[in-house]
Amino acid sequence: MSHSYHGDLGTNHLYDTVYVSGDPDSGKPGSYEMVGQFDWEQIDRNVDGIEPEERVISFADASAAIAILAGWMCQSCREEPAPIRTVAAKCEALLFWLDPNQSKYKSLSDIADACQITRAAVSKMLLGLKDQLGSAVSVGKGSHTRETYRQVQRNLAIEGKHASEKTRGVSKKRAS
């Protein structure tokens, strides 16, 4: 079997080929046969000048990513250590955000209950991480909704009111 490169007579210029000798006893002539898979990355490199995506990351990059997440969980920027229930809530919330199928909890509320903190606190922690990382992955409400709520709170504060007064008033009226 002899190896043939692109451009040889009787070959397809897109694939590597081999020449398979014929069988003189049966009278079967030799032929070129394609081998291997088409190398799209070679076309990207040679024709379009596009390098293939990295398929592995360095240990240093992986370590840096893990350190950022561990620092966020442990609140390493503070003088005192983070309360362990906050660390646990952040860890579980991160797992729930990244891969809910691996989490033992069904919602952020379940995580908050187990850690004896509010669901809003857990959500705020994840939103802080999302904002810090510049992630486009959704966590809770959209950023435009968060800004709308912030503006409503600011307006109420200027008026000397609080949103809970309005909300609780509505709840009391419905209960009556």
C-alpha positions as CSV (number, residue, x, y, z in Angstrom):
1,M,0.0,0.0,0.0
2,S,1.5,3.4,-0.9
3,H,0.4,6.6,0.6
4,S,-0.9,9.3,-1.7
5,Y,-1.1,13.0,-0.9
6,H,-3.5,15.6,-2.1
7,G,-3.2,16.4,-5.8
8,D,-2.0,12.9,-6.8
9,L,-3.6,11.4,-9.9
10,G,-6.8,9.6,-9.1
11,T,-7.3,11.1,-5.6
12,N,-9.8,13.4,-4.0
13,H,-8.0,16.6,-3.0
14,L,-10.1,16.8,0.2
15,Y,-9.1,13.4,1.7
16,D,-5.9,11.4,2.3
17,T,-6.0,8.3,0.1
18,V,-4.1,5.1,-0.2
19,Y,-3.6,3.0,-3.3
20,V,-4.8,-0.5,-2.9
21,S,-3.1,-2.9,-5.3
22,G,-5.4,-5.0,-7.5
23,D,-5.6,-8.8,-7.4
24,P,-4.0,-10.2,-10.5
25,D,-5.6,-13.7,-10.0
26,S,-9.2,-12.2,-10.1
27,G,-8.3,-9.5,-12.6
28,K,-9.5,-6.8,-10.1
29,P,-7.6,-3.6,-10.8
30,G,-6.1,-1.5,-8.1
31,S,-7.9,1.6,-6.8
32,Y,-7.5,4.7,-4.6
33,E,-9.4,4.6,-1.3
34,M,-10.1,7.4,1.2
35,V,-8.7,7.0,4.7
36,G,-9.4,8.9,7.9
37,Q,-11.7,11.8,8.5
38,F,-11.8,15.1,6.7
39,D,-9.7,17.6,8.6
40,W,-11.9,20.7,8.8
41,E,-9.5,22.3,11.2
42,Q,-6.7,22.1,8.6
43,I,-9.0,23.9,6.1
44,D,-9.8,26.6,8.8
45,R,-6.0,27.1,9.4
46,N,-4.8,27.0,5.8
47,V,-7.6,28.8,4.1
48,D,-9.3,31.0,6.6
49,G,-6.4,31.5,9.0
50,I,-8.5,30.4,12.0
51,E,-6.8,28.5,14.8
52,P,-8.9,25.7,16.4
53,E,-10.4,26.3,19.8
54,E,-8.4,25.3,22.8
55,R,-9.7,22.0,24.1
56,V,-7.8,22.0,27.4
57,I,-7.0,24.7,29.9
58,S,-3.8,25.1,31.8
59,F,-3.6,24.0,35.4
60,A,-2.8,27.6,36.3
61,D,-6.0,28.9,34.7
62,A,-8.1,26.2,36.4
63,S,-6.5,26.9,39.7
64,A,-7.1,30.7,39.3
65,A,-10.8,30.0,38.5
66,I,-11.2,27.7,41.6
67,A,-9.4,30.3,43.7
68,I,-11.8,33.1,42.6
69,L,-14.8,30.9,43.5
70,A,-13.4,29.8,46.8
71,G,-12.5,33.4,47.7
72,W,-16.1,34.4,46.8
73,M,-17.5,31.6,48.9
74,C,-15.2,32.3,51.9
75,Q,-15.4,36.1,51.6
76,S,-11.7,36.3,51.5
77,C,-11.7,40.1,51.1
78,R,-13.0,40.5,54.7
79,E,-11.0,40.6,57.9
80,E,-13.1,38.1,59.7
81,P,-14.0,34.6,58.4
82,A,-17.3,34.1,56.7
83,P,-20.1,32.4,58.7
84,I,-20.0,28.8,57.8
85,R,-23.7,28.8,56.8
86,T,-23.0,31.6,54.3
87,V,-20.1,29.6,52.8
88,A,-22.3,26.5,52.6
89,A,-25.2,28.5,51.0
90,K,-22.8,29.9,48.4
91,C,-21.3,26.5,47.6
92,E,-24.7,24.9,47.2
93,A,-26.2,27.8,45.3
94,L,-23.2,27.8,42.9
95,L,-23.7,24.1,42.3
96,F,-27.4,24.6,41.8
97,W,-26.7,27.5,39.3
98,L,-24.1,25.6,37.3
99,D,-25.7,22.1,37.3
100,P,-29.0,21.7,39.1
101,N,-29.0,18.0,38.4
102,Q,-26.1,17.5,40.8
103,S,-27.7,19.6,43.6
104,K,-29.6,17.8,46.3
105,Y,-31.8,20.9,46.6
106,K,-34.7,21.7,44.3
107,S,-34.5,25.5,44.6
108,L,-32.6,28.5,46.1
109,S,-35.4,28.6,48.7
110,D,-34.5,25.1,49.8
111,I,-30.8,26.0,50.1
112,A,-31.7,29.1,52.1
113,D,-33.9,27.2,54.5
114,A,-31.2,24.6,55.0
115,C,-28.7,27.3,55.8
116,Q,-31.1,29.4,57.9
117,I,-30.8,32.5,55.7
118,T,-33.3,34.1,53.4
119,R,-33.8,33.2,49.8
120,A,-33.2,36.8,48.9
121,A,-29.7,36.6,50.5
122,V,-28.8,33.5,48.5
123,S,-30.0,35.1,45.3
124,K,-28.1,38.3,46.1
125,M,-24.9,36.2,46.7
126,L,-25.3,34.6,43.3
127,L,-26.1,37.9,41.6
128,G,-22.9,39.4,43.1
129,L,-20.8,36.5,41.7
130,K,-22.5,36.8,38.3
131,D,-21.8,40.5,38.2
132,Q,-18.2,40.0,39.4
133,L,-17.6,37.5,36.6
134,G,-19.6,39.4,34.0
135,S,-21.6,36.3,33.3
136,A,-24.5,36.4,30.8
137,V,-26.0,33.3,32.4
138,S,-29.3,34.1,34.1
139,V,-29.6,34.1,37.9
140,G,-33.0,35.2,39.1
141,K,-34.5,38.3,37.6
142,G,-32.9,40.1,34.7
143,S,-30.5,43.0,35.3
144,H,-33.1,45.5,33.9
145,T,-35.7,44.3,36.4
146,R,-33.2,44.7,39.2
147,E,-32.5,48.2,38.2
148,T,-36.2,49.0,38.0
149,Y,-36.7,47.7,41.6
150,R,-33.7,49.7,42.7
151,Q,-35.1,52.9,41.2
152,V,-38.5,52.3,42.8
153,Q,-36.8,51.9,46.2
154,R,-34.8,55.1,45.7
155,N,-38.0,57.0,44.7
156,L,-39.8,55.7,47.8
157,A,-36.9,56.6,50.0
158,I,-36.9,60.2,48.7
159,E,-40.7,60.3,49.5
160,G,-39.9,59.0,53.0
161,K,-41.7,55.7,52.4
162,H,-40.8,52.1,52.2
163,A,-42.0,49.5,49.7
164,S,-43.0,47.1,52.5
165,E,-45.7,49.6,53.6
166,K,-47.4,49.4,50.2
167,T,-47.0,45.7,49.9
168,R,-48.2,44.9,53.4
169,G,-51.1,47.3,52.9
170,V,-52.2,45.4,49.8
171,S,-51.8,42.1,51.6
172,K,-54.0,43.3,54.5
173,K,-56.7,44.5,52.2
174,R,-56.8,41.1,50.4
175,A,-57.0,39.2,53.7
176,S,-60.1,41.3,54.7
